[in-house]
Amino acid sequence: MSLPQVARCYARALHETARDTGDLPRVVDDMAVLASLFQDLPDVLAWCRGGDSHAATAGEFVRTAFLPVVGPLTGKTLQLAAANGRLPVIPLLPPAFEAELAAQSSTVRVTLETAQPPDDELVALIGARVADRTGRRPEVVNAVVPALVGGFRAFWQSRLWDCSAQAQLAALRRRLTRAGGPL
């Protein structure tokens, strides 16, 4: 099993336990703290990634680096990962937990990128299409990306719907090249 898959298993177990014990808000905060810690302290990230070389001291590392800044449930999960020789999984836990939260949610977050602020009709169309595909209520947020020039890109979960002018021109180039001659 790959490290991201193992991280997803830990995240799923942590999510279920936190939900059942009522600790979900605290664990969500803990994941933000861990993500920030890995971003701000590259030495901590490097130590975790060097997992096998630090196996003998992994438990002590988790006790000193993480337990003072996370809640008891998250702390126990991190200690379990260290005890099982899974130190490299710890930096992958925040994004895996976020993915687990998204998978369990009744809504789906959609980022709509456009060159200019979109009109309400486009937002409604994107929301309706994503709702049809996912069966969940979409939460559409917009990001203005002037480099798109025209069209839009929509991101949700790990999917991309690229209807930008750049993507359409690239598709046209591929079709014309396949049809018989270089451009």
C-alpha positions in Angstrom: 0.0 0.0 0.0 1.4 3.4 -0.9 2.0 6.2 1.7 -1.0 8.3 0.4 -3.3 5.2 0.8 -2.0 4.6 4.3 -2.5 8.3 5.1 -6.1 8.0 3.9 -6.7 5.0 6.1 -5.4 6.9 9.2 -7.4 9.9 8.2 -10.6 7.8 7.7 -10.2 6.2 11.2 -9.4 9.5 12.8 -12.4 11.1 11.1 -14.8 8.3 12.2 -13.5 8.4 15.8 -13.7 12.2 16.0 -17.2 12.2 14.6 -18.3 9.5 17.0 -16.7 11.2 20.1 -17.8 14.8 19.2 -14.1 15.8 18.7 -14.4 16.6 15.0 -14.0 20.4 15.4 -10.9 20.0 17.4 -9.4 17.5 14.9 -10.1 19.9 12.0 -8.2 22.6 13.9 -5.4 20.1 14.6 -5.0 19.4 10.9 -4.7 23.1 10.2 -2.0 23.3 12.9 -0.1 20.4 11.4 -0.3 21.7 7.9 1.0 25.1 9.1 3.7 23.4 11.1 5.0 21.5 8.1 4.9 24.6 5.9 6.7 26.8 8.5 9.2 24.3 9.8 10.8 22.4 6.9 13.1 20.5 9.4 10.1 18.9 11.0 8.8 17.8 7.5 12.3 16.5 6.6 12.5 14.5 9.8 9.2 12.8 9.1 10.1 12.1 5.6 13.3 10.4 6.7 11.1 7.9 8.6 13.2 4.7 8.5 16.3 6.4 9.6 14.5 7.8 12.7 12.5 4.7 13.7 14.2 4.4 17.1 13.3 7.9 18.1 10.0 8.4 16.3 7.9 8.2 19.4 10.0 10.8 21.2 9.9 13.0 18.2 6.1 12.9 18.0 5.8 13.6 21.8 8.0 16.7 21.6 7.1 18.1 18.1 3.4 17.4 17.9 1.7 16.5 21.2 2.1 20.0 22.7 0.1 21.6 19.8 -2.6 19.0 19.0 -5.5 17.5 20.9 -5.5 14.1 22.6 -7.2 12.2 19.7 -4.9 13.6 17.0 -2.0 13.0 19.4 -2.9 9.3 19.8 -3.2 8.9 16.1 0.3 10.4 15.5 1.8 8.2 18.2 0.2 5.2 16.6 1.6 6.1 13.3 5.1 6.5 14.8 4.8 3.2 16.7 3.9 1.4 13.5 6.9 2.8 11.6 4.7 5.2 9.6 6.4 8.5 10.4 6.4 9.5 6.7 2.6 9.3 6.7 2.2 12.1 9.2 2.8 15.0 6.7 0.3 13.4 4.4 -2.4 13.3 7.2 -3.8 16.9 6.8 -4.6 16.6 3.1 -5.9 13.1 3.5 -8.1 14.3 6.4 -9.4 17.2 4.2 -10.2 14.7 1.5 -12.0 12.5 4.0 -14.1 15.5 5.2 -14.9 16.4 1.6 -16.0 12.8 0.8 -18.3 12.8 3.9 -19.8 16.2 3.2 -23.3 16.7 1.7 -21.8 19.6 -0.3 -19.0 19.8 -2.9 -16.8 22.8 -3.2 -16.3 24.0 -6.8 -13.7 26.6 -7.8 -14.7 28.4 -10.9 -11.9 30.3 -12.6 -12.8 33.0 -15.1 -11.0 35.9 -16.7 -13.6 38.3 -15.4 -16.2 37.9 -12.6 -18.8 35.4 -14.0 -22.4 36.2 -14.5 -25.0 34.4 -12.3 -26.2 32.2 -15.3 -22.7 30.6 -15.6 -22.4 30.0 -11.9 -25.9 28.4 -11.9 -25.0 26.2 -14.9 -21.7 25.0 -13.4 -23.5 24.3 -10.1 -26.2 22.3 -11.8 -23.7 20.3 -13.8 -21.6 19.4 -10.7 -24.8 18.6 -8.7 -25.9 16.2 -11.5 -22.5 14.5 -11.5 -21.9 14.3 -7.8 -25.4 14.1 -6.3 -24.3 16.8 -3.8 -25.2 20.4 -3.3 -22.4 22.5 -4.9 -20.7 25.5 -3.2 -19.3 27.5 -6.1 -16.6 30.0 -5.4 -15.0 32.2 -8.1 -11.4 33.0 -8.8 -10.6 35.7 -11.4 -7.6 34.5 -13.5 -7.0 37.1 -16.2 -4.5 34.8 -18.0 -7.5 32.6 -19.1 -8.5 35.4 -21.6 -11.8 33.6 -22.2 -13.9 30.6 -21.1 -13.6 29.0 -17.7 -12.1 26.2 -15.7 -14.0 24.5 -12.9 -12.3 22.3 -10.2 -14.0 20.0 -7.8 -12.7 17.2 -5.8 -9.9 16.0 -8.0 -11.6 16.8 -11.3 -11.1 19.6 -13.8 -13.5 20.8 -16.4 -11.4 23.0 -18.7 -13.4 25.1 -21.2 -10.9 27.9 -21.4 -10.0 29.5 -24.7 -6.4 28.1 -24.3 -7.8 24.5 -23.9 -10.1 24.9 -26.9 -7.3 26.2 -29.1 -5.0 23.3 -28.0 -7.8 20.8 -28.9 -8.3 22.4 -32.3 -4.5 22.2 -32.9 -4.5 18.5 -32.1 -7.5 17.8 -34.4 -5.9 19.7 -37.3 -2.6 18.0 -36.8 -4.2 14.6 -36.8 -6.2 15.5 -39.9 -3.2 15.7 -42.1 -0.6 18.3 -41.8 1.6 20.2 -39.4 0.7 23.7 -38.5 
